[in-house]
Amino acid sequence: MKKHSFIGSSGSDKFCIRGIDVFKYKWIMIGDVVIVIDPDTKQPLSFSAYKIEVGSTTLSFVAGKLQNGKWGFFDYDE
């Protein structure tokens, strides 16, 4: 099982990955569901993989709601 590294979490509508605020763009579901580990509870969660397109850049990531209600973001390599 591939381990997806935790990038961070957000309780608001702003979160940057590699300098890009992901909440400013439409998330396109990649069609992959992965198991990640909640960084606080250490429990497994099923999250979807997404991508956003910013100009000629495509940014892929895994995201979902953590058990504390915040958005959790993890790395994703296609």
C-alpha positions, -999 to +999 in steps of 0.1 A: +000+000+000+014+034-010+018+059+018+005+093+010+023+120+030+003+145+050+007+181+036-015+200+060-051+209+070-074+238+068-105+249+087-112+277+063-115+281+025-078+288+019-050+263+016-019+265-006+000+236-021+032+246-039+020+282-037-014+275-053-046+281-033-065+250-041-099+265-031-097+290-059-099+264-086-123+236-096-113+202-083-114+175-109-119+140-095-092+117-108-112+086-100-088+071-075-098+065-038-069+060-014-064+052+022-047+079+043-039+081+080-056+109+100-026+127+115-043+133+148-062+100+155-039+077+134-071+061+120-074+052+083-097+072+061-108+069+025-102+100+005-105+108-032-077+121-054-082+153-073-063+176-097-066+212-106-053+229-137-037+263-134-025+275-168-001+248-181+004+234-145-016+204-132-015+199-095-027+165-081-035+159-044-057+138-021-083+156+000-112+150+024-126+159+058-106+147+087-122+135+119-117+170+135-139+185+106-110+202+089-100+196+053-069+173+051-045+173+022-021+146+012+004+142-017-006+122-047+016+108-075-003+095-105 
